[in-house]
């Protein structure tokens, strides 16, 4: 059984503290690639985004504390394409086209 992939809303430096200095490779991730993810730990708190991801990924678990990325780990970053002018207001998410999805891989540099 493979390890669940982490899904983050951004690339926070605190998640990379154990692998710095590092290089992060970022590639667009298609809907087809995302649909192949069978298990993930989601650190996103935006309810409409979590609901959409839950409809695509069979075993989507909420992330607990802060994410810690390890050397060589692949993770996914999911971000809204647009934001509202009103702070704290949820943006509607109806499909993956409302999101930017990227597959990231981190590699420590010596």
TORTI-387596 format. One record per residue: residue number from 1; x, z, y of N, C-alpha, C in turn. Coordinates in steps of 0.1 Angstrom, whole numbers, m for minus. Atoms other than C-alpha are relative to their C-alpha. Layout:
N
NUM,X,Z,Y,X,Z,Y,X,Z,Y;
...
END
This chain:
110
1,8,0,m12,0,0,0,9,0,12;
2,m8,1,m12,14,m10,34,m3,11,10;
3,2,m10,m10,18,14,63,m9,m6,11;
4,9,5,m11,m9,12,90,8,m4,12;
5,m6,4,m12,1,m7,121,m5,8,12;
6,5,m7,m12,m1,10,155,m5,m10,10;
7,5,8,m11,m22,m4,182,0,8,13;
8,m2,m7,m12,m13,6,217,m6,m8,12;
9,5,6,m12,m28,m1,252,11,m6,9;
10,m12,4,m8,7,m7,267,12,4,m8;
11,m13,m4,7,44,m2,258,5,12,9;
12,m4,m12,m8,50,34,271,15,3,m4;
13,m13,m4,3,87,43,274,1,13,m9;
14,m1,m12,8,80,77,258,m2,m3,m15;
15,2,3,14,69,60,226,13,m6,m6;
16,m12,6,5,104,44,224,12,9,2;
17,m11,m10,m3,125,75,232,10,1,m12;
18,m9,m1,12,139,76,196,8,m13,m3;
19,m6,12,3,150,40,196,8,m6,12;
20,m7,5,m12,165,35,231,15,2,m1;
21,4,13,m6,184,14,240,m6,m9,m10;
22,6,9,10,163,m13,224,m4,m13,6;
23,6,13,m4,150,m48,226,m14,m1,m6;
24,14,1,5,113,m55,223,m3,m15,0;
25,5,14,1,101,m89,211,m15,0,1;
26,14,0,m2,66,m97,223,m5,m15,m2;
27,5,13,3,46,m126,209,m15,0,0;
28,14,0,0,10,m136,214,m5,1,m15;
29,5,m2,14,m12,m127,184,m14,m6,0;
30,13,7,1,m41,m149,174,m11,9,m6;
31,12,m7,7,m76,m138,163,2,0,m15;
32,m2,2,14,m67,m151,129,10,10,m6;
33,m11,m10,4,m35,m129,127,m6,14,0;
34,6,m13,m1,m54,m99,139,m10,3,m11;
35,10,m2,11,m81,m104,113,7,3,m13;
36,m7,m3,12,m54,m101,86,5,15,m1;
37,m4,m14,0,m46,m65,97,m11,8,m8;
38,10,m8,8,m63,m42,71,m1,14,4;
39,0,m14,m3,m54,m8,84,9,2,13;
40,m7,m2,m13,m44,4,119,m3,14,5;
41,2,m13,m7,m39,36,139,m1,m5,15;
42,2,5,m14,m54,29,174,1,11,10;
43,m2,m9,m11,m42,47,205,m7,m4,12;
44,8,4,m12,m66,29,228,m12,9,1;
45,11,m9,m3,m93,50,244,m12,m7,6;
46,11,8,m7,m115,23,260,m10,m3,m11;
47,10,1,11,m147,25,239,m4,m14,m4;
48,4,14,4,m157,m12,241,11,m7,m8;
49,m11,6,7,m122,m23,230,1,6,m14;
50,m1,m6,13,m121,2,202,m11,m5,m10;
51,12,5,8,m156,m9,190,3,m15,m5;
52,m3,14,4,m145,m46,190,11,0,m11;
53,m11,m1,10,m112,m38,171,m6,5,m13;
54,6,m6,12,m133,m17,146,m8,m10,m8;
55,8,11,6,m154,m48,139,9,m10,m7;
56,m9,10,6,m123,m68,130,9,6,m11;
57,m9,m6,9,m100,m43,113,m8,10,m9;
58,9,m8,9,m116,m26,82,3,15,1;
59,m3,m14,m1,m97,7,85,7,3,13;
60,m5,m3,m13,m92,16,121,m1,15,3;
61,0,m14,m2,m82,52,126,4,3,14;
62,m5,m4,m14,m79,70,160,14,6,m1;
63,m13,m6,m1,m44,79,170,m1,14,5;
64,1,m14,m5,m38,116,175,8,2,12;
65,m8,m3,m12,m10,126,198,7,m13,4;
66,m8,11,m6,15,103,215,6,m8,m12;
67,m6,9,10,27,73,195,15,1,1;
68,m15,0,1,64,73,184,4,m13,m8;
69,m4,13,7,78,38,175,14,2,m6;
70,m13,m1,7,106,36,150,8,m14,1;
71,m8,12,0,135,11,148,m5,m10,m10;
72,5,11,9,123,m22,133,m15,0,m2;
73,15,0,1,86,m13,136,m7,m11,8;
74,8,9,m6,61,m39,144,m13,8,5;
75,12,m6,m5,31,m28,166,m7,m10,8;
76,8,9,m8,3,m44,185,m4,6,13;
77,5,m5,m13,m5,m41,222,m13,m8,3;
78,13,6,m3,m41,m48,232,m3,5,15;
79,2,m3,m14,m49,m50,269,m12,m8,5;
80,11,7,m6,m79,m60,290,5,m12,8;
81,m4,11,m9,m77,m94,307,m3,3,15;
82,4,m3,m14,m95,m80,338,m3,15,0;
83,4,m14,m3,m102,m46,353,m11,1,10;
84,10,m1,m11,m130,m33,375,6,7,12;
85,m4,m6,m13,m126,m23,411,m3,15,0;
86,4,m14,0,m142,11,403,8,7,m11;
87,m8,m8,9,m119,36,387,m9,7,m10;
88,8,m7,10,m132,50,354,m11,m8,m6;
89,11,8,5,m158,23,349,5,m9,m12;
90,m4,8,11,m157,6,315,m3,m15,3;
91,1,14,0,m151,m31,314,m7,m5,m13;
92,7,5,12,m174,m50,290,10,m8,m8;
93,m8,7,9,m156,m64,260,m9,m6,m11;
94,9,7,10,m176,m90,240,7,m7,m11;
95,m7,7,10,m150,m109,222,15,1,3;
96,m15,m1,m2,m112,m112,217,5,m8,12;
97,m4,8,m12,m111,m137,246,0,9,12;
98,0,m9,m11,m117,m107,269,13,9,0;
99,m12,m8,2,m84,m92,256,13,m8,m1;
100,m13,6,3,m47,m100,256,6,8,m12;
101,m5,m7,12,m33,m92,221,14,m6,m3;
102,m13,4,3,4,m92,214,6,8,m11;
103,m7,m7,10,25,m84,184,14,2,5;
104,m13,m4,m5,56,m65,193,9,6,m11;
105,m9,m6,10,87,m56,173,12,6,8;
106,m10,m7,m7,113,m31,185,13,1,m9;
107,m13,m1,7,150,m32,175,10,8,9;
108,m11,m8,m8,176,m6,186,12,m9,1;
109,m13,7,m2,207,m21,201,11,11,1;
110,m11,m10,1,240,m4,195,8,0,13;
END
